């Protein structure tokens, strides 16, 4: 398990593709207790992106605008990055929920801008 100094160091690197959320008090949800949630967006693959789109389409949630603007997409992306259910994220208080959304948005925005400058 990571120590607190490592967690803070990781969370401070916004472009690292990793976001760490530490809880001051343990977060209990669905018979699980969390003291920290780590979202490693770097581990995600194109198939994960397509799975999210397919799931959203099946649920009637698919929108036709940028994924980095869609809160439903961002939540599902973060859930995959954190190996948690979507409900773990959506049941957090709004401040923590928003922080996770912003981390996912930053990752997608960074990835999108990096993709535009890459040559093939």
Secondary structure, DSSP 8 states (H G I E B T S, - for coil): ---HHHHHHHHH-TTSSEEEEEEEEEEEETTEEEEEEEEEGGG--HHHHHHHHHHHHHTT---SS-GGG-HHHHHHHHHHHHTS-HHHHHTS-HHHHHHHHHHHHHHHHHHHHHHHH---
